[in-house]
Amino acid sequence: MNRFNDLAEQIKILKDARDILQKRYEATEFHKKKEKFPQSPASSSPKDEEVLKLLTAIQQIDKFIKELQDEQFKLLKQEET
């Protein structure tokens, strides 16, 4: 169960990091433009490129969270058997 708790702590840290990055993204003009015009193509200004990197980081964190949650699920299934 110690490994399960370690995974839970890692997930919590990643979720906190994702929330911080998400708030930074939501404060950008790029986000506000995308909310108004979701079908418009992505801009290529240097400032917008930094925002796209931020979005990529958020997506990567989501991927890591999912992997850790899958590992937690496997641990739970092992304990049931």
Secondary structure, 3 states (H helix, E strand, C coil): CHHHHHHHHHHHHHHHHHHHHHHHHHCCHHHHHHHHCCCCCCCCCHHHHHHHHHHHHHHHHHHHHHHHHHHHHHHHHHHHC
